[in-house]
Amino acid sequence: MGVTFSTYLESLRLTEAETLLASTELPVKDIVAMIGYTSTTTFHQAFRRKWGVSPSTHRDVTQKE
């Protein structure tokens, strides 16, 4: 696959978070717990790194489309 297990797992988690943010009204903290992060701060940093925006901003943009 060319990536480490932790990188692969993070990608899976963040993709699932993106899907949940776009398709549900669940609070971000609930999504964080559902996808397996123990720290909201760590999740926010990883999400911003992958998608370039905060989870809340991403939700606002995707739900308006």
All heavy atoms as TSV, in Angstrom:
chain	resi	resn	atom	element	x	y	z
A	1	MET	N	N	0.816	-1.196	0.000
A	1	MET	CA	C	0.000	0.000	0.000
A	1	MET	C	C	0.861	1.261	0.000
A	1	MET	O	O	0.388	2.310	-0.385
A	1	MET	CB	C	-0.946	0.017	1.190
A	1	MET	CG	C	-2.009	-1.062	1.138
A	1	MET	SD	S	-3.031	-1.040	2.615
A	1	MET	CE	C	-4.439	-0.165	1.978
A	2	GLY	N	N	2.052	1.190	0.506
A	2	GLY	CA	C	2.938	2.339	0.485
A	2	GLY	C	C	2.767	3.317	1.621
A	2	GLY	O	O	3.357	4.389	1.594
A	3	VAL	N	N	1.905	3.005	2.605
A	3	VAL	CA	C	1.732	3.878	3.770
A	3	VAL	C	C	1.779	3.033	5.036
A	3	VAL	O	O	1.516	1.830	5.000
A	3	VAL	CB	C	0.400	4.658	3.730
A	3	VAL	CG1	C	0.343	5.616	2.555
A	3	VAL	CG2	C	-0.792	3.725	3.698
A	4	THR	N	N	2.096	3.685	6.132
A	4	THR	CA	C	2.117	2.969	7.403
A	4	THR	C	C	0.686	2.671	7.845
A	4	THR	O	O	-0.267	3.315	7.379
A	4	THR	CB	C	2.810	3.800	8.503
A	4	THR	OG1	O	2.032	4.980	8.739
A	4	THR	CG2	C	4.227	4.165	8.103
A	5	PHE	N	N	0.564	1.731	8.754
A	5	PHE	CA	C	-0.758	1.383	9.275
A	5	PHE	C	C	-1.418	2.591	9.928
A	5	PHE	O	O	-2.614	2.843	9.712
A	5	PHE	CB	C	-0.663	0.223	10.273
A	5	PHE	CG	C	-1.988	-0.098	10.901
A	5	PHE	CD1	C	-2.963	-0.770	10.172
A	5	PHE	CD2	C	-2.271	0.286	12.196
A	5	PHE	CE1	C	-4.197	-1.050	10.736
A	5	PHE	CE2	C	-3.508	0.003	12.764
A	5	PHE	CZ	C	-4.461	-0.665	12.034
A	6	SER	N	N	-0.666	3.347	10.711
A	6	SER	CA	C	-1.262	4.498	11.402
A	6	SER	C	C	-1.750	5.564	10.413
A	6	SER	O	O	-2.797	6.175	10.625
A	6	SER	CB	C	-0.289	5.092	12.421
A	6	SER	OG	O	0.884	5.534	11.784
A	7	THR	N	N	-1.020	5.769	9.331
A	7	THR	CA	C	-1.445	6.724	8.306
A	7	THR	C	C	-2.714	6.229	7.622
A	7	THR	O	O	-3.651	7.005	7.379
A	7	THR	CB	C	-0.326	6.942	7.267
A	7	THR	OG1	O	0.821	7.443	7.938
A	7	THR	CG2	C	-0.755	7.909	6.187
A	8	TYR	N	N	-2.755	4.954	7.318
A	8	TYR	CA	C	-3.934	4.357	6.693
A	8	TYR	C	C	-5.154	4.468	7.609
A	8	TYR	O	O	-6.239	4.863	7.182
A	8	TYR	CB	C	-3.647	2.886	6.358
A	8	TYR	CG	C	-4.829	2.153	5.801
A	8	TYR	CD1	C	-5.304	2.418	4.510
A	8	TYR	CD2	C	-5.482	1.174	6.556
A	8	TYR	CE1	C	-6.400	1.733	3.993
A	8	TYR	CE2	C	-6.571	0.498	6.047
A	8	TYR	CZ	C	-7.029	0.773	4.778
A	8	TYR	OH	O	-8.108	0.109	4.265
A	9	LEU	N	N	-4.980	4.145	8.885
A	9	LEU	CA	C	-6.068	4.212	9.851
A	9	LEU	C	C	-6.569	5.646	9.994
A	9	LEU	O	O	-7.783	5.893	10.023
A	9	LEU	CB	C	-5.619	3.659	11.204
A	9	LEU	CG	C	-6.668	3.629	12.307
A	9	LEU	CD1	C	-7.869	2.790	11.897
A	9	LEU	CD2	C	-6.050	3.092	13.593
A	10	GLU	N	N	-5.661	6.598	10.074
A	10	GLU	CA	C	-6.063	7.997	10.179
A	10	GLU	C	C	-6.882	8.414	8.961
A	10	GLU	O	O	-7.904	9.088	9.081
A	10	GLU	CB	C	-4.856	8.912	10.325
A	10	GLU	CG	C	-5.239	10.384	10.429
A	10	GLU	CD	C	-4.049	11.282	10.605
A	10	GLU	OE1	O	-3.401	11.608	9.586
A	10	GLU	OE2	O	-3.763	11.664	11.749
A	11	SER	N	N	-6.461	7.991	7.793
A	11	SER	CA	C	-7.190	8.321	6.571
A	11	SER	C	C	-8.602	7.740	6.589
A	11	SER	O	O	-9.570	8.421	6.227
A	11	SER	CB	C	-6.424	7.813	5.350
A	11	SER	OG	O	-7.119	8.128	4.175
A	12	LEU	N	N	-8.736	6.502	7.018
A	12	LEU	CA	C	-10.062	5.885	7.130
A	12	LEU	C	C	-10.942	6.648	8.107
A	12	LEU	O	O	-12.117	6.926	7.824
A	12	LEU	CB	C	-9.946	4.433	7.589
A	12	LEU	CG	C	-9.471	3.407	6.586
A	12	LEU	CD1	C	-9.353	2.043	7.253
A	12	LEU	CD2	C	-10.415	3.334	5.407
A	13	ARG	N	N	-10.389	6.979	9.260
A	13	ARG	CA	C	-11.153	7.697	10.283
A	13	ARG	C	C	-11.590	9.071	9.786
A	13	ARG	O	O	-12.742	9.472	9.984
A	13	ARG	CB	C	-10.325	7.848	11.556
A	13	ARG	CG	C	-10.171	6.568	12.335
A	13	ARG	CD	C	-9.264	6.768	13.516
A	13	ARG	NE	N	-9.316	5.610	14.392
A	13	ARG	CZ	C	-8.457	5.391	15.378
A	13	ARG	NH1	N	-7.475	6.247	15.612
A	13	ARG	NH2	N	-8.573	4.323	16.125
A	14	LEU	N	N	-10.696	9.785	9.145
A	14	LEU	CA	C	-11.017	11.133	8.683
A	14	LEU	C	C	-12.021	11.107	7.535
A	14	LEU	O	O	-12.878	11.992	7.433
A	14	LEU	CB	C	-9.750	11.878	8.279
A	14	LEU	CG	C	-8.803	12.192	9.438
A	14	LEU	CD1	C	-7.513	12.801	8.923
A	14	LEU	CD2	C	-9.466	13.099	10.462
A	15	THR	N	N	-11.956	10.102	6.690
A	15	THR	CA	C	-12.931	9.964	5.618
A	15	THR	C	C	-14.316	9.680	6.195
A	15	THR	O	O	-15.319	10.250	5.749
A	15	THR	CB	C	-12.506	8.864	4.625
A	15	THR	OG1	O	-11.245	9.237	4.064
A	15	THR	CG2	C	-13.529	8.663	3.521
A	16	GLU	N	N	-14.372	8.831	7.203
A	16	GLU	CA	C	-15.643	8.545	7.863
A	16	GLU	C	C	-16.167	9.794	8.566
A	16	GLU	O	O	-17.365	10.090	8.510
A	16	GLU	CB	C	-15.494	7.394	8.868
A	16	GLU	CG	C	-16.771	7.036	9.595
A	16	GLU	CD	C	-17.880	6.488	8.704
A	16	GLU	OE1	O	-17.624	6.116	7.549
A	16	GLU	OE2	O	-19.035	6.451	9.167
A	17	ALA	N	N	-15.297	10.549	9.205
A	17	ALA	CA	C	-15.707	11.791	9.854
A	17	ALA	C	C	-16.284	12.760	8.830
A	17	ALA	O	O	-17.312	13.401	9.075
A	17	ALA	CB	C	-14.521	12.433	10.571
A	18	GLU	N	N	-15.627	12.871	7.686
A	18	GLU	CA	C	-16.104	13.758	6.626
A	18	GLU	C	C	-17.499	13.355	6.182
A	18	GLU	O	O	-18.380	14.194	6.007
A	18	GLU	CB	C	-15.113	13.718	5.451
A	18	GLU	CG	C	-15.365	14.783	4.413
A	18	GLU	CD	C	-16.294	14.336	3.315
A	18	GLU	OE1	O	-16.464	13.127	3.116
A	18	GLU	OE2	O	-16.862	15.215	2.659
A	19	THR	N	N	-17.731	12.071	6.029
A	19	THR	CA	C	-19.044	11.563	5.636
A	19	THR	C	C	-20.092	11.894	6.689
A	19	THR	O	O	-21.188	12.359	6.369
A	19	THR	CB	C	-18.992	10.043	5.405
A	19	THR	OG1	O	-18.048	9.775	4.364
A	19	THR	CG2	C	-20.352	9.473	5.038
A	20	LEU	N	N	-19.765	11.660	7.948
A	20	LEU	CA	C	-20.709	11.936	9.037
A	20	LEU	C	C	-21.002	13.426	9.176
A	20	LEU	O	O	-22.145	13.823	9.428
A	20	LEU	CB	C	-20.170	11.375	10.354
A	20	LEU	CG	C	-20.147	9.852	10.457
A	20	LEU	CD1	C	-19.344	9.396	11.668
A	20	LEU	CD2	C	-21.562	9.295	10.502
A	21	LEU	N	N	-20.003	14.252	9.004
A	21	LEU	CA	C	-20.213	15.698	9.087
A	21	LEU	C	C	-21.143	16.184	7.980
A	21	LEU	O	O	-21.978	17.062	8.195
A	21	LEU	CB	C	-18.878	16.440	9.000
A	21	LEU	CG	C	-17.998	16.366	10.239
A	21	LEU	CD1	C	-16.585	16.817	9.904
A	21	LEU	CD2	C	-18.584	17.203	11.370
A	22	ALA	N	N	-20.993	15.615	6.802
A	22	ALA	CA	C	-21.791	16.045	5.659
A	22	ALA	C	C	-23.215	15.507	5.691
A	22	ALA	O	O	-24.124	16.127	5.141
A	22	ALA	CB	C	-21.108	15.617	4.365
A	23	SER	N	N	-23.415	14.373	6.350
A	23	SER	CA	C	-24.714	13.704	6.239
A	23	SER	C	C	-25.523	13.643	7.532
A	23	SER	O	O	-26.649	13.139	7.511
A	23	SER	CB	C	-24.516	12.283	5.712
A	23	SER	OG	O	-23.759	11.517	6.631
A	24	THR	N	N	-24.966	14.131	8.636
A	24	THR	CA	C	-25.695	14.093	9.902
A	24	THR	C	C	-25.571	15.433	10.614
A	24	THR	O	O	-24.774	16.285	10.234
A	24	THR	CB	C	-25.151	13.005	10.856
A	24	THR	OG1	O	-23.868	13.407	11.355
A	24	THR	CG2	C	-25.052	11.650	10.184
A	25	GLU	N	N	-26.343	15.569	11.659
A	25	GLU	CA	C	-26.253	16.743	12.530
A	25	GLU	C	C	-25.587	16.386	13.863
A	25	GLU	O	O	-25.669	17.152	14.819
A	25	GLU	CB	C	-27.656	17.316	12.788
A	25	GLU	CG	C	-28.303	17.917	11.564
A	25	GLU	CD	C	-27.582	19.164	11.062
A	25	GLU	OE1	O	-27.037	19.918	11.888
A	25	GLU	OE2	O	-27.561	19.370	9.844
A	26	LEU	N	N	-24.939	15.230	13.921
A	26	LEU	CA	C	-24.268	14.818	15.153
A	26	LEU	C	C	-23.239	15.858	15.568
A	26	LEU	O	O	-22.540	16.413	14.719
A	26	LEU	CB	C	-23.553	13.479	14.953
A	26	LEU	CG	C	-24.406	12.246	14.788
A	26	LEU	CD1	C	-23.554	11.070	14.321
A	26	LEU	CD2	C	-25.091	11.918	16.093
A	27	PRO	N	N	-23.125	16.116	16.871
A	27	PRO	CA	C	-22.084	17.037	17.330
A	27	PRO	C	C	-20.698	16.491	16.985
A	27	PRO	O	O	-20.478	15.271	16.969
A	27	PRO	CB	C	-22.276	17.065	18.853
A	27	PRO	CG	C	-23.662	16.571	19.087
A	27	PRO	CD	C	-23.963	15.629	17.952
A	28	VAL	N	N	-19.772	17.389	16.727
A	28	VAL	CA	C	-18.410	16.988	16.367
A	28	VAL	C	C	-17.826	16.090	17.444
A	28	VAL	O	O	-17.178	15.080	17.140
A	28	VAL	CB	C	-17.519	18.220	16.108
A	28	VAL	CG1	C	-16.073	17.811	15.910
A	28	VAL	CG2	C	-18.029	18.987	14.895
A	29	LYS	N	N	-18.049	16.411	18.718
A	29	LYS	CA	C	-17.471	15.587	19.794
A	29	LYS	C	C	-17.983	14.154	19.749
A	29	LYS	O	O	-17.251	13.220	20.054
A	29	LYS	CB	C	-17.718	16.216	21.169
A	29	LYS	CG	C	-19.146	16.267	21.590
A	29	LYS	CD	C	-19.307	16.924	22.952
A	29	LYS	CE	C	-20.772	16.999	23.287
A	29	LYS	NZ	N	-21.168	16.234	24.391
A	30	ASP	N	N	-19.215	13.954	19.327
A	30	ASP	CA	C	-19.750	12.597	19.191
A	30	ASP	C	C	-19.096	11.865	18.018
A	30	ASP	O	O	-18.782	10.679	18.102
A	30	ASP	CB	C	-21.264	12.617	19.008
A	30	ASP	CG	C	-22.007	13.053	20.258
A	30	ASP	OD1	O	-21.372	13.170	21.330
A	30	ASP	OD2	O	-23.230	13.288	20.163
A	31	ILE	N	N	-18.896	12.586	16.924
A	31	ILE	CA	C	-18.231	11.994	15.766
A	31	ILE	C	C	-16.809	11.607	16.117
A	31	ILE	O	O	-16.337	10.524	15.748
A	31	ILE	CB	C	-18.279	12.957	14.558
A	31	ILE	CG1	C	-19.725	13.105	14.078
A	31	ILE	CG2	C	-17.364	12.481	13.437
A	31	ILE	CD1	C	-19.935	14.162	13.015
A	32	VAL	N	N	-16.133	12.465	16.859
A	32	VAL	CA	C	-14.756	12.182	17.298
A	32	VAL	C	C	-14.709	10.851	18.041
A	32	VAL	O	O	-13.867	9.995	17.759
A	32	VAL	CB	C	-14.213	13.331	18.181
A	32	VAL	CG1	C	-12.910	12.945	18.855
A	32	VAL	CG2	C	-14.042	14.595	17.356
A	33	ALA	N	N	-15.622	10.658	18.964
A	33	ALA	CA	C	-15.657	9.414	19.738
A	33	ALA	C	C	-16.034	8.222	18.854
A	33	ALA	O	O	-15.446	7.138	18.985
A	33	ALA	CB	C	-16.646	9.542	20.887
A	34	MET	N	N	-16.965	8.413	17.943
A	34	MET	CA	C	-17.420	7.318	17.077
A	34	MET	C	C	-16.316	6.784	16.178
A	34	MET	O	O	-16.273	5.590	15.890
A	34	MET	CB	C	-18.582	7.787	16.191
A	34	MET	CG	C	-19.876	7.989	16.926
A	34	MET	SD	S	-21.137	8.748	15.878
A	34	MET	CE	C	-21.378	7.459	14.669
A	35	ILE	N	N	-15.435	7.657	15.722
A	35	ILE	CA	C	-14.403	7.215	14.791
A	35	ILE	C	C	-13.117	6.795	15.482
A	35	ILE	O	O	-12.163	6.406	14.822
A	35	ILE	CB	C	-14.119	8.272	13.703
A	35	ILE	CG1	C	-13.562	9.550	14.324
A	35	ILE	CG2	C	-15.345	8.531	12.868
A	35	ILE	CD1	C	-13.013	10.525	13.317
A	36	GLY	N	N	-13.093	6.895	16.814
A	36	GLY	CA	C	-11.973	6.326	17.548
A	36	GLY	C	C	-10.901	7.280	18.031
A	36	GLY	O	O	-9.857	6.838	18.505
A	37	TYR	N	N	-11.141	8.573	17.926
A	37	TYR	CA	C	-10.178	9.525	18.493
A	37	TYR	C	C	-10.491	9.715	19.965
A	37	TYR	O	O	-11.651	9.734	20.366
A	37	TYR	CB	C	-10.267	10.886	17.784
A	37	TYR	CG	C	-9.442	10.963	16.528
A	37	TYR	CD1	C	-9.939	10.514	15.316
A	37	TYR	CD2	C	-8.158	11.476	16.540
A	37	TYR	CE1	C	-9.202	10.580	14.154
A	37	TYR	CE2	C	-7.397	11.542	15.381
A	37	TYR	CZ	C	-7.927	11.096	14.198
A	37	TYR	OH	O	-7.178	11.162	13.050
A	38	THR	N	N	-9.460	9.884	20.765
A	38	THR	CA	C	-9.659	10.126	22.196
A	38	THR	C	C	-9.506	11.605	22.534
A	38	THR	O	O	-9.867	12.026	23.620
A	38	THR	CB	C	-8.667	9.306	23.046
A	38	THR	OG1	O	-7.345	9.621	22.630
A	38	THR	CG2	C	-8.929	7.816	22.884
A	39	SER	N	N	-8.999	12.379	21.593
A	39	SER	CA	C	-8.777	13.799	21.818
A	39	SER	C	C	-9.416	14.611	20.694
A	39	SER	O	O	-9.102	14.412	19.513
A	39	SER	CB	C	-7.275	14.102	21.869
A	39	SER	OG	O	-7.034	15.491	21.768
A	40	THR	N	N	-10.293	15.526	21.069
A	40	THR	CA	C	-10.920	16.400	20.085
A	40	THR	C	C	-9.876	17.291	19.423
A	40	THR	O	O	-9.939	17.542	18.217
A	40	THR	CB	C	-12.011	17.259	20.758
A	40	THR	OG1	O	-12.950	16.387	21.377
A	40	THR	CG2	C	-12.739	18.131	19.769
A	41	THR	N	N	-8.903	17.741	20.193
A	41	THR	CA	C	-7.849	18.603	19.648
A	41	THR	C	C	-7.054	17.871	18.574
A	41	THR	O	O	-6.799	18.415	17.498
A	41	THR	CB	C	-6.907	19.078	20.774
A	41	THR	OG1	O	-7.685	19.792	21.741
A	41	THR	CG2	C	-5.810	19.970	20.241
A	42	THR	N	N	-6.670	16.641	18.847
A	42	THR	CA	C	-5.925	15.846	17.871
A	42	THR	C	C	-6.753	15.633	16.614
A	42	THR	O	O	-6.254	15.733	15.492
A	42	THR	CB	C	-5.517	14.495	18.474
A	42	THR	OG1	O	-4.728	14.737	19.649
A	42	THR	CG2	C	-4.723	13.648	17.492
A	43	PHE	N	N	-8.040	15.357	16.786
A	43	PHE	CA	C	-8.924	15.187	15.643
A	43	PHE	C	C	-8.984	16.465	14.817
A	43	PHE	O	O	-8.855	16.424	13.581
A	43	PHE	CB	C	-10.332	14.797	16.098
A	43	PHE	CG	C	-11.345	14.909	15.000
A	43	PHE	CD1	C	-11.379	13.988	13.968
A	43	PHE	CD2	C	-12.255	15.958	14.978
A	43	PHE	CE1	C	-12.296	14.103	12.930
A	43	PHE	CE2	C	-13.182	16.079	13.955
A	43	PHE	CZ	C	-13.200	15.153	12.929
A	44	HIS	N	N	-9.194	17.602	15.452
A	44	HIS	CA	C	-9.278	18.875	14.727
A	44	HIS	C	C	-8.001	19.142	13.929
A	44	HIS	O	O	-8.069	19.579	12.770
A	44	HIS	CB	C	-9.551	20.032	15.692
A	44	HIS	CG	C	-10.995	20.200	16.034
A	44	HIS	ND1	N	-11.821	21.046	15.354
A	44	HIS	CD2	C	-11.759	19.613	16.984
A	44	HIS	CE1	C	-13.042	20.984	15.868
A	44	HIS	NE2	N	-13.022	20.115	16.856
A	45	GLN	N	N	-6.856	18.872	14.531
A	45	GLN	CA	C	-5.576	19.091	13.836
A	45	GLN	C	C	-5.460	18.167	12.621
A	45	GLN	O	O	-5.070	18.608	11.539
A	45	GLN	CB	C	-4.412	18.867	14.793
A	45	GLN	CG	C	-4.302	19.927	15.858
A	45	GLN	CD	C	-3.306	19.564	16.952
A	45	GLN	OE1	O	-2.890	18.418	17.083
A	45	GLN	NE2	N	-2.937	20.553	17.754
A	46	ALA	N	N	-5.787	16.905	12.797
A	46	ALA	CA	C	-5.695	15.941	11.695
A	46	ALA	C	C	-6.694	16.276	10.595
A	46	ALA	O	O	-6.368	16.201	9.408
A	46	ALA	CB	C	-5.936	14.523	12.223
A	47	PHE	N	N	-7.906	16.671	10.968
A	47	PHE	CA	C	-8.928	17.005	9.981
A	47	PHE	C	C	-8.504	18.214	9.156
A	47	PHE	O	O	-8.606	18.217	7.938
A	47	PHE	CB	C	-10.274	17.284	10.674
A	47	PHE	CG	C	-11.434	17.324	9.727
A	47	PHE	CD1	C	-12.166	16.186	9.465
A	47	PHE	CD2	C	-11.783	18.502	9.080
A	47	PHE	CE1	C	-13.237	16.209	8.572
A	47	PHE	CE2	C	-12.844	18.541	8.192
A	47	PHE	CZ	C	-13.573	17.387	7.939
A	48	ARG	N	N	-7.985	19.219	9.832
A	48	ARG	CA	C	-7.531	20.425	9.130
A	48	ARG	C	C	-6.363	20.107	8.201
A	48	ARG	O	O	-6.278	20.626	7.089
A	48	ARG	CB	C	-7.139	21.514	10.122
A	48	ARG	CG	C	-6.796	22.844	9.455
A	48	ARG	CD	C	-6.509	23.932	10.455
A	48	ARG	NE	N	-7.660	24.314	11.225
A	48	ARG	CZ	C	-8.550	25.238	10.848
A	48	ARG	NH1	N	-8.413	25.828	9.687
A	48	ARG	NH2	N	-9.552	25.542	11.622
A	49	ARG	N	N	-5.476	19.224	8.650
A	49	ARG	CA	C	-4.343	18.811	7.818
A	49	ARG	C	C	-4.831	18.133	6.531
A	49	ARG	O	O	-4.322	18.379	5.454
A	49	ARG	CB	C	-3.453	17.868	8.626
A	49	ARG	CG	C	-2.012	17.904	8.326
A	49	ARG	CD	C	-1.111	17.080	9.252
A	49	ARG	NE	N	-1.661	15.889	9.856
A	49	ARG	CZ	C	-1.968	15.770	11.150
A	49	ARG	NH1	N	-1.767	16.786	11.976
A	49	ARG	NH2	N	-2.441	14.642	11.626
A	50	LYS	N	N	-5.831	17.266	6.647
A	50	LYS	CA	C	-6.329	16.511	5.489
A	50	LYS	C	C	-7.237	17.339	4.590
A	50	LYS	O	O	-7.112	17.308	3.376
A	50	LYS	CB	C	-7.076	15.259	5.943
A	50	LYS	CG	C	-7.613	14.438	4.765
A	50	LYS	CD	C	-8.104	13.090	5.195
A	50	LYS	CE	C	-8.689	12.332	4.026
A	50	LYS	NZ	N	-7.770	11.413	3.418
A	51	TRP	N	N	-8.177	18.073	5.161
A	51	TRP	CA	C	-9.200	18.755	4.372
A	51	TRP	C	C	-8.953	20.264	4.221
A	51	TRP	O	O	-9.630	20.906	3.410
A	51	TRP	CB	C	-10.583	18.523	4.982
A	51	TRP	CG	C	-10.935	17.070	5.042
A	51	TRP	CD1	C	-10.968	16.288	6.154
A	51	TRP	CD2	C	-11.263	16.203	3.962
A	51	TRP	NE1	N	-11.298	14.994	5.824
A	51	TRP	CE2	C	-11.501	14.925	4.470
A	51	TRP	CE3	C	-11.391	16.395	2.593
A	51	TRP	CZ2	C	-11.848	13.841	3.676
A	51	TRP	CZ3	C	-11.741	15.310	1.795
A	51	TRP	CH2	C	-11.971	14.049	2.341
A	52	GLY	N	N	-8.048	20.832	5.017
A	52	GLY	CA	C	-7.715	22.244	4.868
A	52	GLY	C	C	-8.649	23.212	5.572
A	52	GLY	O	O	-8.455	24.421	5.491
A	53	VAL	N	N	-9.671	22.697	6.244
A	53	VAL	CA	C	-10.615	23.529	7.000
A	53	VAL	C	C	-10.991	22.806	8.281
A	53	VAL	O	O	-10.765	21.598	8.419
A	53	VAL	CB	C	-11.905	23.833	6.193
A	53	VAL	CG1	C	-11.617	24.696	4.980
A	53	VAL	CG2	C	-12.617	22.561	5.794
A	54	SER	N	N	-11.613	23.531	9.191
A	54	SER	CA	C	-12.071	22.900	10.425
A	54	SER	C	C	-13.270	22.000	10.144
A	54	SER	O	O	-13.963	22.176	9.124
A	54	SER	CB	C	-12.468	23.972	11.448
A	54	SER	OG	O	-13.675	24.597	11.040
A	55	PRO	N	N	-13.550	21.055	11.028
A	55	PRO	CA	C	-14.716	20.188	10.829
A	55	PRO	C	C	-16.024	20.983	10.716
A	55	PRO	O	O	-16.861	20.678	9.874
A	55	PRO	CB	C	-14.713	19.295	12.070
A	55	PRO	CG	C	-13.293	19.262	12.510
A	55	PRO	CD	C	-12.750	20.620	12.191
A	56	SER	N	N	-16.190	22.009	11.533
A	56	SER	CA	C	-17.418	22.801	11.490
A	56	SER	C	C	-17.566	23.549	10.173
A	56	SER	O	O	-18.658	23.596	9.593
A	56	SER	CB	C	-17.441	23.795	12.655
A	56	SER	OG	O	-17.429	23.107	13.877
A	57	THR	N	N	-16.479	24.117	9.689
A	57	THR	CA	C	-16.517	24.806	8.401
A	57	THR	C	C	-16.831	23.825	7.283
A	57	THR	O	O	-17.640	24.111	6.392
A	57	THR	CB	C	-15.181	25.522	8.132
A	57	THR	OG1	O	-14.953	26.476	9.164
A	57	THR	CG2	C	-15.176	26.200	6.777
A	58	HIS	N	N	-16.224	22.662	7.336
A	58	HIS	CA	C	-16.484	21.636	6.320
A	58	HIS	C	C	-17.959	21.266	6.314
A	58	HIS	O	O	-18.575	21.134	5.255
A	58	HIS	CB	C	-15.615	20.412	6.588
A	58	HIS	CG	C	-15.619	19.432	5.466
A	58	HIS	ND1	N	-16.596	18.479	5.335
A	58	HIS	CD2	C	-14.795	19.257	4.418
A	58	HIS	CE1	C	-16.367	17.757	4.265
A	58	HIS	NE2	N	-15.278	18.214	3.686
A	59	ARG	N	N	-18.530	21.094	7.483
A	59	ARG	CA	C	-19.958	20.750	7.580
A	59	ARG	C	C	-20.808	21.854	6.970
A	59	ARG	O	O	-21.719	21.597	6.195
A	59	ARG	CB	C	-20.358	20.528	9.036
A	59	ARG	CG	C	-21.879	20.394	9.200
A	59	ARG	CD	C	-22.277	20.121	10.619
A	59	ARG	NE	N	-22.245	18.680	10.806
A	59	ARG	CZ	C	-22.238	18.081	11.970
A	59	ARG	NH1	N	-22.194	18.789	13.073
A	59	ARG	NH2	N	-22.234	16.770	12.053
A	60	ASP	N	N	-20.526	23.084	7.325
A	60	ASP	CA	C	-21.303	24.211	6.796
A	60	ASP	C	C	-21.261	24.247	5.280
A	60	ASP	O	O	-22.282	24.441	4.625
A	60	ASP	CB	C	-20.787	25.541	7.364
A	60	ASP	CG	C	-21.078	25.700	8.846
A	60	ASP	OD1	O	-21.909	24.943	9.398
A	60	ASP	OD2	O	-20.412	26.562	9.461
A	61	VAL	N	N	-20.100	24.055	4.709
A	61	VAL	CA	C	-19.938	24.119	3.255
A	61	VAL	C	C	-20.637	22.943	2.574
A	61	VAL	O	O	-21.355	23.123	1.589
A	61	VAL	CB	C	-18.449	24.164	2.875
A	61	VAL	CG1	C	-18.251	23.978	1.378
A	61	VAL	CG2	C	-17.824	25.465	3.340
A	62	THR	N	N	-20.446	21.737	3.079
A	62	THR	CA	C	-21.001	20.555	2.407
A	62	THR	C	C	-22.513	20.475	2.558
A	62	THR	O	O	-23.184	19.951	1.670
A	62	THR	CB	C	-20.367	19.252	2.915
A	62	THR	OG1	O	-20.541	19.147	4.328
A	62	THR	CG2	C	-18.907	19.182	2.552
A	63	GLN	N	N	-23.055	20.962	3.643
A	63	GLN	CA	C	-24.504	20.891	3.816
A	63	GLN	C	C	-25.238	21.963	3.029
A	63	GLN	O	O	-26.425	21.865	2.803
A	63	GLN	CB	C	-24.878	20.939	5.301
A	63	GLN	CG	C	-24.516	19.641	5.999
A	63	GLN	CD	C	-25.025	19.563	7.417
A	63	GLN	OE1	O	-25.398	20.552	8.009
A	63	GLN	NE2	N	-25.013	18.362	7.973
A	64	LYS	N	N	-24.535	22.990	2.574
A	64	LYS	CA	C	-25.145	24.028	1.745
A	64	LYS	C	C	-25.196	23.627	0.286
A	64	LYS	O	O	-25.922	24.202	-0.502
A	64	LYS	CB	C	-24.393	25.344	1.893
A	64	LYS	CG	C	-24.610	26.008	3.223
A	64	LYS	CD	C	-23.850	27.314	3.308
A	64	LYS	CE	C	-24.041	27.939	4.680
A	64	LYS	NZ	N	-23.267	29.148	4.839
A	65	GLU	N	N	-24.402	22.633	-0.095
A	65	GLU	CA	C	-24.333	22.221	-1.503
A	65	GLU	C	C	-25.537	21.418	-1.915
A	65	GLU	O	O	-26.250	20.842	-1.281
A	65	GLU	CB	C	-23.064	21.390	-1.739
A	65	GLU	CG	C	-21.820	22.213	-1.577
A	65	GLU	CD	C	-20.537	21.391	-1.749
A	65	GLU	OE1	O	-20.600	20.147	-1.793
A	65	GLU	OE2	O	-19.491	22.000	-1.842
